[in-house]
Amino acid sequence: MKLFTSFIALILLVSCKSKQEKTNPIEEKITESVYASGIIKSKNQYQVFSAVGGLVKDILVTEGDLIKKGDAIMRLSDITARLNSENAKIAADYSSVAANADKLNALKIDIANAKAKMENDASLLEKQRNLWNQGIGTRNELDQRELMHTNSVNAYNAAKLRYNDLQQQLNFQSKQSQKRLEISNTTTGDYTIKSEVSGKVYDVLKEKGEMVNTQTPVALIGDANGFIVELQVDEYDIARIKIGQKILLSMDSYKGQVFEAVVEKINPAMNAQTKSFTIDAAFITPPPALYPNLTTEANIIINVKEKALTIPRNYLIDDTYVMLSTKEKRKVTTGLKDYQKIEILSGLTSKDVIIKPL
């Protein structure tokens, strides 16, 4: 019985060995590329945001409309903003210098009266001094006149200071109120959301009566005809990407078809969260119709060799060796590689037979 079991095991072992896959290195074209994924974007595509929050009152465009820079996209309810603007105008009018002319005129009268009294007290003091020099009058009378003159001088100067202070205060309040009015008017204008570019409305993201805030986009706008490809490349591969490299693109919208593009721009800043870089590419052979945010997968071609000795990548052992059909483990030097095959620079010929590792 033991002999029979051993015999069966030997047959199975020989059978497995006989079924082990074999191949020969072959000479063919090999293309080395870097995988990337991304989306289709219209040129100058941007999301429109509102500068203020509020309820959508009117939507002035629809998807597919061609618009110019500065055209209104939608209006928000601005009742509160208009009331604030009116209050700001009332405050500006009330604080203006012209509206406070009576206060300034009253202080001018005070200055004139203080000046007249000062001049009168100066005249009386001069007379008292002349009398004192002639031996007429008392020292107390002279001191009283000097004190009255000093007080009138101080009163005159104080009146001028009050006038200047009031004038400066009114000027400040007038300018401040005017600025508040300008800010209020500007805010009122923000309730009409306008486009920053000329182009095509690809999406309106809000409906009438919906609430709008400053963090959520309300529309998507971009060029009417021009499109670019925005790709994400892993940081491991970014050093191999160069401007001008050819790209082969596939899209779910055009299954089975391949389109060509070329690398136009490499964004030098890495996305710290995804550990990837953004690549912009231009179509060489674009599809007949494109829309923003279509997804795409791409192969960025790094190198191409028309005649290369290649083997399947899964025949390579530890990235350095292959196993010959004679059970010899041979070291090889590799070159270009794609997702299925790898170039052999030395160590094998097309006559060698290699087996796939188990």
C-alpha positions as CSV (number, residue, x, y, z in Angstrom):
1,M,0.0,0.0,0.0
2,K,2.9,2.4,0.9
3,L,4.5,1.6,-2.4
4,F,1.4,2.4,-4.3
5,T,1.0,5.8,-2.5
6,S,4.6,6.8,-3.3
7,F,4.0,5.9,-6.9
8,I,1.0,8.1,-7.2
9,A,2.8,11.0,-5.5
10,L,5.7,10.6,-8.0
11,I,3.2,10.7,-10.9
12,L,1.6,13.9,-9.6
13,L,5.0,15.5,-9.1
14,V,6.1,14.7,-12.7
15,S,2.7,15.9,-14.0
16,C,3.0,19.3,-12.2
17,K,6.5,19.7,-13.5
18,S,5.5,19.0,-17.0
19,K,2.8,21.6,-16.8
20,Q,5.1,24.4,-15.6
21,E,4.9,27.3,-18.0
22,K,7.9,28.0,-20.3
23,T,8.7,30.7,-22.8
24,N,11.5,32.1,-25.0
25,P,12.7,35.7,-24.9
26,I,11.3,37.5,-28.0
27,E,12.4,40.6,-29.8
28,E,9.6,43.2,-30.0
29,K,8.6,46.8,-29.3
30,I,8.5,47.8,-25.7
31,T,7.1,51.0,-24.3
32,E,7.8,52.2,-20.7
33,S,5.1,54.4,-19.2
34,V,3.8,55.9,-16.0
35,Y,0.2,55.4,-14.9
36,A,-1.9,58.4,-14.0
37,S,-5.6,59.2,-13.5
38,G,-7.5,62.4,-13.6
39,I,-10.3,64.4,-15.1
40,I,-11.1,66.5,-18.2
41,K,-11.4,70.2,-17.5
42,S,-12.3,73.1,-19.7
43,K,-9.6,75.8,-20.1
44,N,-10.0,78.6,-17.5
45,Q,-12.5,76.4,-15.7
46,Y,-13.5,77.8,-12.3
47,Q,-16.2,77.4,-9.7
48,V,-18.2,80.5,-9.0
49,F,-18.6,81.5,-5.3
50,S,-20.8,84.1,-3.7
51,A,-19.1,86.8,-1.6
52,V,-22.2,86.9,0.7
53,G,-24.8,84.5,2.0
54,G,-28.5,84.6,1.3
55,L,-31.4,83.1,-0.5
56,V,-31.4,82.8,-4.3
57,K,-33.9,85.3,-5.7
58,D,-33.3,84.9,-9.5
59,I,-31.2,82.6,-11.6
60,L,-30.2,84.5,-14.8
61,V,-28.4,81.7,-16.8
62,T,-28.9,78.1,-17.7
63,E,-26.5,75.3,-18.5
64,G,-25.0,75.8,-22.0
65,D,-25.3,79.5,-22.1
66,L,-22.4,81.5,-23.4
67,I,-21.6,84.5,-21.2
68,K,-19.1,87.4,-21.0
69,K,-17.0,88.5,-18.1
70,G,-19.1,90.6,-15.7
71,D,-22.4,89.1,-16.8
72,A,-24.8,88.4,-13.9
73,I,-25.3,84.7,-13.0
74,M,-27.8,85.0,-10.2
75,R,-29.3,87.4,-7.7
76,L,-29.7,86.9,-4.0
77,S,-32.4,88.5,-1.8
78,D,-30.8,91.8,-0.7
79,I,-33.6,93.4,1.5
80,T,-31.4,93.5,4.6
81,A,-28.5,94.8,2.6
82,R,-30.5,97.6,1.1
83,L,-31.9,98.7,4.5
84,N,-28.4,98.7,5.9
85,S,-27.3,100.8,2.9
86,E,-30.1,103.3,3.5
87,N,-29.2,103.5,7.2
88,A,-25.6,104.1,6.3
89,K,-26.7,106.9,3.9
90,I,-28.8,108.5,6.7
91,A,-25.8,108.3,9.1
92,A,-23.5,109.8,6.4
93,D,-25.8,112.7,5.8
94,Y,-26.2,113.3,9.5
95,S,-22.5,113.2,10.1
96,S,-21.5,115.5,7.2
97,V,-19.8,118.8,7.8
98,A,-22.5,120.7,6.0
99,A,-25.2,119.2,8.3
100,N,-23.2,120.4,11.3
101,A,-22.5,123.9,10.1
102,D,-24.7,125.5,12.9
103,K,-22.4,124.0,15.5
104,L,-19.3,125.4,13.8
105,N,-21.0,128.8,13.4
106,A,-21.9,128.8,17.1
107,L,-18.2,128.2,18.0
108,K,-17.2,130.9,15.6
109,I,-19.4,133.4,17.5
110,D,-17.9,132.2,20.8
111,I,-14.4,132.9,19.3
112,A,-15.4,136.4,18.1
113,N,-16.9,137.2,21.6
114,A,-13.8,135.9,23.3
115,K,-11.6,137.9,21.0
116,A,-13.5,141.1,21.6
117,K,-13.4,140.6,25.4
118,M,-9.7,139.8,25.2
119,E,-9.0,143.0,23.2
120,N,-11.1,145.1,25.6
121,D,-9.3,143.6,28.6
122,A,-6.0,144.4,27.0
123,S,-7.0,148.0,26.5
124,L,-8.2,148.4,30.1
125,L,-4.9,146.8,31.3
126,E,-2.9,149.3,29.3
127,K,-4.8,152.2,30.8
128,Q,-4.4,150.8,34.3
129,R,-0.6,150.5,33.8
130,N,-0.4,154.1,32.6
131,L,-2.3,155.3,35.7
132,W,0.0,153.2,37.9
133,N,3.0,154.7,36.3
134,Q,1.6,158.2,37.1
135,G,1.0,157.1,40.8
136,I,-2.7,156.8,40.4
137,G,-4.6,153.7,41.6
138,T,-3.6,150.7,43.7
139,R,-1.5,147.7,43.1
140,N,-4.5,145.5,43.6
141,E,-6.4,147.2,40.8
142,L,-3.5,146.6,38.4
143,D,-3.3,142.9,39.5
144,Q,-7.0,142.5,38.9
145,R,-6.7,144.0,35.4
146,E,-3.8,141.7,34.5
147,L,-5.7,138.6,35.8
148,M,-8.8,139.6,33.8
149,H,-6.6,140.0,30.6
150,T,-5.0,136.6,31.2
151,N,-8.3,134.9,31.6
152,S,-9.7,136.5,28.5
153,V,-6.6,135.4,26.5
154,N,-7.1,131.8,27.8
155,A,-10.8,131.9,27.0
156,Y,-10.1,133.1,23.4
157,N,-7.5,130.3,22.9
158,A,-9.9,127.7,24.4
159,A,-12.7,128.8,22.0
160,K,-10.4,128.4,19.0
161,L,-9.4,124.9,20.3
162,R,-13.0,123.9,20.7
163,Y,-13.7,125.0,17.1
164,N,-10.7,123.1,15.7
165,D,-11.6,120.0,17.7
166,L,-15.2,120.0,16.5
167,Q,-14.1,120.6,13.0
168,Q,-11.7,117.6,13.1
169,Q,-14.3,115.4,14.8
170,L,-16.9,116.3,12.2
171,N,-14.4,115.7,9.3
172,F,-13.5,112.3,10.8
173,Q,-17.2,111.3,11.4
174,S,-18.1,112.4,7.9
175,K,-15.3,110.4,6.2
176,Q,-16.0,107.4,8.4
177,S,-19.8,107.5,7.6
178,Q,-19.0,107.9,3.9
179,K,-16.7,104.8,4.0
180,R,-19.4,102.8,5.8
181,L,-21.9,103.9,3.0
182,E,-19.4,102.8,0.3
183,I,-18.9,99.5,2.1
184,S,-22.6,99.0,2.4
185,N,-23.2,99.8,-1.3
186,T,-20.4,97.4,-2.3
187,T,-22.0,94.7,-0.1
188,T,-25.3,95.4,-1.8
189,G,-23.7,94.9,-5.2
190,D,-22.3,91.5,-4.0
191,Y,-25.9,90.1,-3.9
192,T,-25.6,90.0,-7.7
193,I,-23.2,87.2,-8.5
194,K,-21.2,87.8,-11.7
195,S,-18.9,85.8,-13.8
196,E,-15.1,86.5,-13.6
197,V,-14.4,85.1,-17.1
198,S,-16.0,84.8,-20.5
199,G,-17.1,81.3,-21.5
200,K,-19.7,78.7,-21.1
201,V,-22.0,77.8,-18.2
202,Y,-21.4,74.1,-17.6
203,D,-23.4,73.8,-14.4
204,V,-25.7,75.8,-12.2
205,L,-25.5,74.3,-8.7
206,K,-28.2,76.2,-6.9
207,E,-32.0,76.6,-7.4
208,K,-34.3,79.5,-6.8
209,G,-35.1,79.7,-3.0
210,E,-32.0,77.8,-2.0
211,M,-29.6,79.1,0.6
212,V,-26.2,80.3,-0.6
213,N,-23.1,80.6,1.5
214,T,-19.5,81.7,0.8
215,Q,-18.0,78.2,1.0
216,T,-20.2,76.4,-1.5
217,P,-19.9,77.0,-5.3
218,V,-23.0,78.2,-7.2
219,A,-21.9,77.5,-10.8
220,L,-19.2,76.0,-13.0
221,I,-17.9,78.1,-15.9
222,G,-15.1,77.5,-18.4
223,D,-14.0,78.0,-22.0
224,A,-16.6,77.0,-24.6
225,N,-14.3,74.9,-26.8
226,G,-10.9,74.4,-25.2
227,F,-10.3,71.4,-22.9
228,I,-7.3,70.2,-20.9
229,V,-6.5,67.0,-19.1
230,E,-5.6,67.3,-15.4
231,L,-3.8,64.2,-14.1
232,Q,-2.5,63.0,-10.8
233,V,1.0,61.4,-10.7
234,D,2.4,59.6,-7.7
235,E,5.4,61.2,-6.1
236,Y,7.4,58.0,-6.8
237,D,7.1,58.7,-10.6
238,I,7.2,62.5,-10.8
239,A,10.9,62.7,-11.4
240,R,10.4,60.8,-14.7
241,I,7.8,63.1,-16.1
242,K,9.0,65.8,-18.6
243,I,7.3,68.5,-20.6
244,G,6.4,67.3,-24.1
245,Q,6.0,63.6,-23.2
246,K,3.3,61.8,-25.1
247,I,0.2,60.5,-23.2
248,L,-2.3,57.7,-24.2
249,L,-5.7,58.3,-22.7
250,S,-8.8,56.1,-22.2
251,M,-12.2,57.2,-20.9
252,D,-15.3,55.4,-19.8
253,S,-17.2,57.7,-22.1
254,Y,-15.3,56.3,-25.1
255,K,-14.7,52.7,-24.2
256,G,-12.2,50.9,-26.4
257,Q,-10.8,54.1,-27.8
258,V,-7.4,55.6,-27.1
259,F,-6.7,59.3,-27.5
260,E,-3.3,61.1,-27.5
261,A,-2.2,64.1,-25.4
262,V,1.0,65.8,-24.5
263,V,2.4,67.0,-21.1
264,E,2.2,70.8,-21.0
265,K,2.7,71.7,-17.4
266,I,3.9,70.1,-14.2
267,N,2.7,71.7,-11.0
268,P,5.8,71.8,-8.7
269,A,3.8,71.6,-5.4
270,M,2.9,68.1,-4.1
271,N,-0.5,67.4,-2.5
272,A,0.5,66.4,1.0
273,Q,-2.6,64.4,1.5
274,T,-2.5,62.3,-1.7
275,K,1.3,62.3,-2.1
276,S,0.7,63.2,-5.8
277,F,1.6,65.9,-8.3
278,T,-0.8,67.6,-10.7
279,I,0.0,67.4,-14.4
280,D,-1.7,69.4,-17.2
281,A,-1.9,67.9,-20.6
282,A,-3.2,69.1,-24.0
283,F,-5.1,66.8,-26.5
284,I,-3.4,65.9,-29.7
285,T,-6.3,63.8,-30.9
286,P,-9.4,64.9,-28.8
287,P,-12.7,63.0,-28.8
288,P,-15.5,64.4,-30.8
289,A,-17.3,65.8,-27.7
290,L,-15.9,66.6,-24.3
291,Y,-17.5,67.7,-21.0
292,P,-15.9,69.0,-17.7
293,N,-15.1,66.5,-15.0
294,L,-15.1,63.4,-17.3
295,T,-12.8,60.8,-15.7
296,T,-9.8,59.4,-17.6
297,E,-6.9,57.0,-17.1
298,A,-3.6,57.7,-18.8
299,N,-0.2,56.2,-19.6
300,I,2.5,58.8,-19.8
301,I,5.1,57.4,-22.2
302,I,8.6,57.6,-20.7
303,N,10.6,55.6,-23.3
304,V,10.1,53.5,-26.4
305,K,12.4,50.9,-28.0
306,E,11.3,49.4,-31.3
307,K,13.5,46.3,-31.0
308,A,14.1,44.9,-27.6
309,L,14.6,41.4,-26.2
310,T,11.8,40.9,-23.7
311,I,10.3,38.4,-21.3
312,P,7.2,38.4,-19.2
313,R,7.7,40.3,-15.9
314,N,6.4,37.4,-13.9
315,Y,9.3,35.2,-15.1
316,L,11.8,37.4,-13.3
317,I,13.1,36.2,-9.9
318,D,14.0,38.9,-7.3
319,D,14.2,41.4,-10.2
320,T,17.6,40.0,-11.1
321,Y,17.4,36.3,-12.0
322,V,15.6,33.8,-14.3
323,M,15.3,30.1,-14.2
324,L,16.3,28.2,-17.3
325,S,14.6,25.0,-18.4
326,T,17.8,23.2,-17.4
327,K,17.1,24.4,-13.8
328,E,20.0,26.8,-14.0
329,K,19.4,30.1,-12.2
330,R,20.9,32.8,-14.3
331,K,21.5,36.5,-13.6
332,V,20.2,39.0,-16.1
333,T,20.5,42.8,-16.7
334,T,17.1,44.5,-17.3
335,G,16.1,47.7,-19.1
336,L,12.7,49.1,-20.0
337,K,9.6,47.6,-18.5
338,D,5.8,47.9,-18.9
339,Y,3.0,46.3,-17.0
340,Q,3.5,42.9,-18.6
341,K,7.0,42.5,-19.9
342,I,10.6,43.6,-19.3
343,E,13.6,44.2,-21.5
344,I,16.6,41.9,-21.1
345,L,19.9,43.7,-21.8
346,S,22.2,40.8,-21.1
347,G,22.1,37.3,-19.8
348,L,19.7,35.7,-22.3
349,T,19.3,35.1,-26.0
350,S,16.2,34.4,-28.0
351,K,17.2,30.7,-28.0
352,D,17.1,30.3,-24.3
353,V,14.1,28.6,-22.7
354,I,13.0,29.9,-19.3
355,I,10.4,28.6,-16.9
356,K,7.9,30.6,-14.8
357,P,8.6,30.5,-11.1
358,L,6.1,28.6,-9.0
